[in-house]
Amino acid sequence: MMENDIFKALADPTRRTIFEKLASSQSMNASALRNGMSISQPAMSQHLAVLRQAKLVDEERQGRFVHYRVNPDGLALIVQWVARYSTFWPDRIDALRQTLKEMDQ
């Protein structure tokens, strides 16, 4: 799984909302996820399929219901990607701090 798949999956605001709902609960079925959202059941299924393909969401059948939950390993590639660039942050923050000091004087 490449980072691009994860970025593409989370680029859509509706999928981010779905992901955030799942992240704040143990698991939910598609009907519960649709509560408060104005999307159809087929659209919800398509969004969940994209999140599953990006390995961000797992599904588990319980009787006739399918419950979805966040796959914590799905974000590992993003964490690794961000970590590669975190070495630049201290220098950038120091430069910003210096610029702000100069602006205050």
DRENZANU-172744 format. One line per field, with one value per atom (N, C-alpha, C): residue number from 1; z negated, x negated, y. Coordinates in pm, 1 decimal. Each point is the difference from the previous one (the first is absolute). Layout:
% DRENZANU-172744
k = (NUM / ...)
z = (Z / ...)
x = (X / ...)
y = (Y / ...)
//
This chain:
% DRENZANU-172744
k = (1 / 1 / 1 / 2 / 2 / 2 / 3 / 3 / 3 / 4 / 4 / 4 / 5 / 5 / 5 / 6 / 6 / 6 / 7 / 7 / 7 / 8 / 8 / 8 / 9 / 9 / 9 / 10 / 10 / 10 / 11 / 11 / 11 / 12 / 12 / 12 / 13 / 13 / 13 / 14 / 14 / 14 / 15 / 15 / 15 / 16 / 16 / 16 / 17 / 17 / 17 / 18 / 18 / 18 / 19 / 19 / 19 / 20 / 20 / 20 / 21 / 21 / 21 / 22 / 22 / 22 / 23 / 23 / 23 / 24 / 24 / 24 / 25 / 25 / 25 / 26 / 26 / 26 / 27 / 27 / 27 / 28 / 28 / 28 / 29 / 29 / 29 / 30 / 30 / 30 / 31 / 31 / 31 / 32 / 32 / 32 / 33 / 33 / 33 / 34 / 34 / 34 / 35 / 35 / 35 / 36 / 36 / 36 / 37 / 37 / 37 / 38 / 38 / 38 / 39 / 39 / 39 / 40 / 40 / 40 / 41 / 41 / 41 / 42 / 42 / 42 / 43 / 43 / 43 / 44 / 44 / 44 / 45 / 45 / 45 / 46 / 46 / 46 / 47 / 47 / 47 / 48 / 48 / 48 / 49 / 49 / 49 / 50 / 50 / 50 / 51 / 51 / 51 / 52 / 52 / 52 / 53 / 53 / 53 / 54 / 54 / 54 / 55 / 55 / 55 / 56 / 56 / 56 / 57 / 57 / 57 / 58 / 58 / 58 / 59 / 59 / 59 / 60 / 60 / 60 / 61 / 61 / 61 / 62 / 62 / 62 / 63 / 63 / 63 / 64 / 64 / 64 / 65 / 65 / 65 / 66 / 66 / 66 / 67 / 67 / 67 / 68 / 68 / 68 / 69 / 69 / 69 / 70 / 70 / 70 / 71 / 71 / 71 / 72 / 72 / 72 / 73 / 73 / 73 / 74 / 74 / 74 / 75 / 75 / 75 / 76 / 76 / 76 / 77 / 77 / 77 / 78 / 78 / 78 / 79 / 79 / 79 / 80 / 80 / 80 / 81 / 81 / 81 / 82 / 82 / 82 / 83 / 83 / 83 / 84 / 84 / 84 / 85 / 85 / 85 / 86 / 86 / 86 / 87 / 87 / 87 / 88 / 88 / 88 / 89 / 89 / 89 / 90 / 90 / 90 / 91 / 91 / 91 / 92 / 92 / 92 / 93 / 93 / 93 / 94 / 94 / 94 / 95 / 95 / 95 / 96 / 96 / 96 / 97 / 97 / 97 / 98 / 98 / 98 / 99 / 99 / 99 / 100 / 100 / 100 / 101 / 101 / 101 / 102 / 102 / 102 / 103 / 103 / 103 / 104 / 104 / 104 / 105 / 105 / 105)
z = (0.0 / 0.0 / 0.0 / 88.1 / 12.2 / -70.7 / -39.5 / -67.8 / 85.7 / 132.0 / 89.7 / -16.3 / -19.5 / -18.3 / -126.3 / -103.9 / -126.3 / 15.1 / 61.0 / 21.2 / 86.5 / 105.6 / 86.4 / -78.5 / -80.6 / -77.7 / -96.1 / -63.4 / -99.6 / 60.5 / 129.9 / 65.2 / 8.6 / 2.7 / 10.7 / -137.9 / -12.9 / -130.8 / -60.1 / 84.1 / -51.6 / -59.5 / 68.3 / -54.3 / -127.9 / -6.8 / -124.8 / -114.4 / 27.6 / -102.2 / -44.6 / 94.2 / -32.8 / -84.3 / 43.0 / -73.4 / -142.1 / -14.7 / -132.1 / -88.9 / 58.8 / -77.7 / -50.7 / 87.9 / -40.3 / -103.1 / 14.0 / -93.5 / -139.8 / -9.8 / -131.0 / -60.2 / 63.0 / -53.3 / 16.6 / -63.9 / 13.9 / 140.9 / 40.5 / 134.4 / 26.7 / 127.5 / 40.2 / 128.0 / 18.7 / 128.5 / 92.7 / 127.0 / 98.8 / -31.1 / -52.0 / -33.3 / -110.4 / -101.5 / -108.8 / 50.7 / 90.2 / 57.0 / 80.4 / 62.8 / 82.5 / -83.5 / -128.1 / -85.5 / 1.5 / 27.3 / 4.2 / 130.2 / 94.0 / 129.7 / 107.8 / 99.9 / 108.1 / 121.8 / -19.1 / 112.2 / 5.2 / 116.4 / 19.5 / -49.7 / -16.1 / -39.7 / 104.4 / 131.0 / 98.3 / -6.6 / -23.2 / -11.3 / -122.4 / -111.6 / -121.2 / 28.4 / 70.5 / 33.3 / 84.0 / 95.9 / 83.8 / -82.3 / -89.6 / -84.7 / -90.0 / -57.1 / -86.1 / 79.8 / 124.3 / 84.8 / 25.0 / 24.0 / 21.5 / -127.0 / -114.5 / -127.0 / -28.0 / 34.3 / -18.0 / 93.1 / 125.8 / 96.5 / -41.7 / -67.5 / -48.2 / -132.9 / -47.9 / -125.8 / -121.6 / 10.6 / -112.3 / -88.4 / 56.3 / -69.3 / 17.5 / -107.2 / 3.5 / -14.1 / 49.7 / -16.9 / -65.7 / -74.3 / -66.8 / 8.2 / 50.7 / 9.0 / -135.3 / -41.4 / -121.1 / 36.5 / 32.3 / 48.9 / 136.2 / 14.1 / 129.6 / 9.2 / -104.4 / -2.7 / 22.6 / 60.8 / 16.3 / -85.0 / -89.8 / -85.7 / 48.8 / -2.8 / 47.5 / -116.8 / 7.4 / -102.2 / 66.2 / -63.9 / 50.8 / -12.7 / 102.6 / -3.5 / -39.0 / -125.2 / -42.6 / 82.6 / 55.0 / 83.0 / 132.8 / 37.9 / 126.5 / 5.8 / -115.1 / -4.0 / -13.7 / -14.5 / -20.8 / 112.8 / 125.3 / 111.9 / -5.4 / -42.0 / -10.8 / -111.6 / -110.1 / -111.8 / 45.0 / 73.3 / 50.8 / 98.4 / 85.5 / 97.0 / -70.4 / -98.7 / -75.9 / -75.8 / -54.7 / -77.6 / 86.3 / 128.1 / 88.1 / 9.4 / -9.6 / 15.4 / -133.2 / -108.2 / -130.5 / -36.0 / 65.3 / -26.7 / 41.6 / 92.7 / 46.6 / -95.9 / -84.8 / -83.6 / -98.2 / -75.2 / -95.8 / 66.2 / 114.8 / 70.5 / 45.6 / 51.2 / 47.7 / -116.2 / -110.8 / -116.7 / -54.2 / -4.6 / -45.0 / 94.1 / 129.7 / 97.1 / -16.5 / -22.9 / -22.5 / -127.8 / -103.4 / -127.4 / 18.4 / 73.3 / 25.8 / 81.5 / 101.3 / 82.2 / -82.6 / -86.1 / -84.6 / -98.0 / -53.2 / -88.3 / 73.9 / 122.5 / 80.4 / 35.2 / 22.2 / 32.6 / -121.9 / -118.2 / -123.1 / -33.5 / 52.0 / -37.7 / 80.8)
x = (-85.9 / 85.9 / -89.2 / 30.2 / -80.9 / 68.9 / -81.5 / 53.0 / 104.3 / -18.9 / 93.1 / 142.0 / 15.1 / 133.4 / 65.2 / -78.3 / 53.0 / 34.4 / -89.5 / 28.2 / 124.3 / 14.1 / 117.7 / 126.5 / -6.4 / 117.2 / 42.2 / -96.2 / 31.6 / 15.9 / -23.1 / 15.8 / 146.5 / 88.4 / 142.5 / 56.5 / 68.0 / 51.6 / 100.4 / 79.1 / 96.7 / -72.4 / -104.2 / -75.8 / -73.4 / -48.5 / -63.9 / 100.9 / 121.8 / 104.3 / 30.8 / 11.2 / 25.0 / -114.6 / -122.9 / -116.9 / -2.1 / 31.5 / 1.3 / 108.7 / 116.3 / 106.6 / -46.8 / -64.6 / -48.7 / -112.5 / -82.2 / -111.3 / 49.1 / 119.5 / 52.0 / 91.4 / 7.3 / 82.3 / -72.6 / 53.5 / -59.0 / 24.7 / 127.4 / 38.3 / 140.8 / 33.5 / 133.8 / 38.9 / 131.0 / 45.9 / 27.6 / 25.1 / 16.1 / 119.2 / 107.6 / 117.6 / -32.0 / -70.5 / -38.7 / -95.4 / -88.0 / -92.5 / 73.5 / 110.0 / 76.7 / 76.8 / 23.8 / 74.3 / -66.7 / 79.0 / -51.2 / -67.7 / -4.1 / -61.7 / 107.3 / -8.8 / 99.5 / -57.6 / -29.1 / -47.6 / 82.8 / 8.5 / 77.3 / -78.8 / 71.9 / -65.6 / -102.9 / 32.1 / -102.6 / -124.3 / 19.3 / -115.9 / -82.8 / 66.9 / -73.2 / -80.6 / 61.4 / -71.5 / -123.5 / 11.5 / -115.0 / -110.8 / 37.7 / -100.3 / -69.6 / 77.0 / -59.3 / -92.2 / 36.1 / -85.7 / -134.4 / 0.8 / -125.3 / -84.8 / 61.9 / -73.7 / -55.0 / 76.4 / -48.1 / -117.2 / 10.4 / -107.6 / -128.9 / 12.7 / -117.7 / -49.8 / 65.7 / -37.3 / 18.3 / 90.2 / 27.4 / 112.8 / 82.9 / 117.8 / 6.3 / 37.1 / 25.7 / 149.8 / 46.3 / 140.5 / 11.6 / 110.0 / 25.8 / 149.1 / 33.9 / 141.4 / 45.1 / 116.7 / 65.2 / 145.8 / 29.6 / 133.6 / 20.5 / 108.0 / 25.8 / -58.0 / -66.6 / -58.7 / -150.6 / -51.7 / -144.5 / -40.3 / -93.7 / -49.8 / -138.2 / -22.7 / -125.3 / -74.3 / -131.5 / -84.1 / -129.7 / -64.1 / -127.1 / -107.6 / -78.0 / -117.1 / -119.2 / -47.6 / -109.6 / -127.3 / -21.6 / -118.1 / 10.7 / 121.3 / 20.6 / -66.9 / -14.9 / -63.0 / -152.2 / -53.1 / -144.2 / -81.6 / 44.3 / -74.8 / -0.5 / 110.5 / 6.2 / -92.2 / -0.1 / -88.0 / -145.6 / -35.7 / -136.8 / -32.1 / 95.2 / -20.4 / -23.0 / 81.6 / -14.6 / -132.0 / -39.6 / -124.5 / -121.5 / 4.9 / -112.8 / -22.0 / 106.8 / -8.9 / -7.6 / 16.4 / -2.0 / -138.2 / -103.5 / -134.0 / -12.1 / 85.4 / -2.8 / 71.5 / 85.8 / 83.9 / -76.9 / -96.7 / -69.8 / -64.6 / -64.4 / -62.4 / 104.7 / 110.6 / 107.1 / 62.0 / 20.9 / 58.4 / -96.2 / -128.6 / -99.5 / -3.3 / 6.9 / -0.3 / 124.8 / 114.5 / 123.5 / -9.6 / -52.9 / -16.3 / -89.0 / -109.9 / -91.3 / 68.1 / 75.2 / 71.2 / 101.6 / 71.7 / 98.9 / -66.5 / -115.9 / -73.8 / -41.2 / -50.6 / -41.9 / 118.0 / 115.6 / 119.2 / 47.9 / -21.0 / 43.5 / -88.1 / -121.3 / -94.0 / 17.5)
y = (-118.0 / 118.0 / 122.5 / 89.6 / 119.9 / 116.0 / 97.6 / 117.9 / 70.9 / -2.7 / 68.8 / -51.9 / -130.9 / -57.4 / 54.0 / 14.3 / 51.4 / 147.8 / 77.1 / 141.9 / 18.8 / -80.6 / 9.7 / -33.6 / -102.5 / -40.8 / 109.7 / 64.1 / 103.0 / 139.1 / 12.8 / 130.7 / 40.4 / -96.5 / 28.8 / 35.9 / 114.4 / 42.4 / -98.6 / -65.4 / -97.0 / -120.0 / -47.8 / -113.9 / 38.5 / 124.4 / 43.8 / -0.4 / 44.8 / -0.2 / -142.2 / -91.4 / -140.5 / -54.3 / 27.4 / -48.3 / 56.4 / 128.5 / 63.0 / -59.1 / -29.3 / -65.5 / -135.7 / -75.1 / -131.8 / 10.1 / 101.9 / 16.7 / 33.8 / 57.2 / 38.1 / -107.0 / -117.1 / -107.8 / -132.9 / -101.7 / -133.8 / -54.2 / 2.0 / -42.2 / 48.8 / 9.3 / 45.1 / -71.3 / -17.2 / -51.2 / 118.1 / -28.3 / 106.2 / 90.2 / -57.4 / 81.2 / 99.5 / -44.6 / 90.2 / 108.0 / -35.8 / 98.6 / 106.3 / -37.9 / 95.3 / 100.8 / -29.5 / 93.6 / 136.7 / 102.6 / 136.2 / 37.1 / -91.9 / 26.5 / -12.8 / 82.1 / -5.6 / -72.1 / -129.0 / -81.7 / -128.0 / -56.7 / -122.7 / -121.5 / -109.7 / -125.3 / -43.7 / 6.2 / -37.5 / 88.6 / 130.0 / 90.2 / -36.0 / -31.7 / -41.1 / -125.9 / -94.8 / -123.9 / 28.0 / 92.9 / 34.1 / 65.5 / 91.1 / 65.9 / -102.3 / -90.9 / -102.9 / -92.0 / -28.4 / -84.0 / 67.2 / 130.4 / 73.3 / -3.4 / 20.8 / -3.1 / -139.9 / -103.5 / -138.1 / -28.1 / 42.8 / -24.1 / 70.2 / 112.5 / 72.8 / -57.4 / -104.5 / -67.9 / 90.4 / 98.4 / 89.3 / -52.9 / -88.3 / -51.2 / -151.5 / -68.4 / -144.4 / -21.6 / -113.1 / -34.6 / -136.4 / -17.2 / -127.6 / -28.1 / -116.7 / -40.1 / -52.6 / 49.0 / -49.9 / -24.4 / -123.7 / -31.6 / 61.8 / 75.2 / 63.4 / 139.5 / 44.6 / 133.8 / -7.3 / 104.2 / 15.6 / 119.1 / -22.9 / 107.4 / 42.0 / 129.4 / 57.3 / 62.0 / -7.0 / 63.8 / 45.0 / 95.8 / 51.8 / -107.8 / -14.2 / -87.6 / 87.0 / -10.5 / 88.1 / -17.0 / -118.3 / -21.8 / 74.1 / 36.1 / 68.8 / 136.2 / 62.5 / 132.1 / -7.9 / -119.1 / -15.1 / 61.7 / -17.5 / 57.8 / 151.6 / 58.9 / 145.8 / 47.6 / -70.8 / 36.3 / -6.9 / -104.1 / -12.8 / 112.6 / 34.7 / 106.7 / 133.0 / 30.7 / 124.0 / 0.5 / -112.7 / -9.2 / 35.0 / -35.3 / 32.1 / 150.4 / 76.2 / 144.7 / 73.7 / -71.2 / 65.7 / 55.3 / -48.6 / 53.1 / 145.6 / 43.4 / 138.8 / 94.7 / -51.9 / 84.5 / 87.2 / -53.2 / 86.9 / 121.5 / -21.5 / 112.7 / 100.6 / -49.4 / 88.5 / 78.0 / -67.2 / 67.2 / 104.5 / -32.0 / 98.3 / 120.2 / -24.5 / 110.2 / 86.0 / -63.9 / 74.6 / 82.4 / -60.5 / 70.3 / 123.9 / -16.1 / 111.2 / 109.9 / -39.7 / 97.1 / 77.4 / -68.5 / 66.5 / 97.2 / -37.9 / 89.6 / 126.0 / -16.3 / 113.9 / 90.2 / -58.8 / 78.6 / 80.7 / -54.2 / 68.1 / 121.2 / 0.4 / 107.2 / 122.4)
//
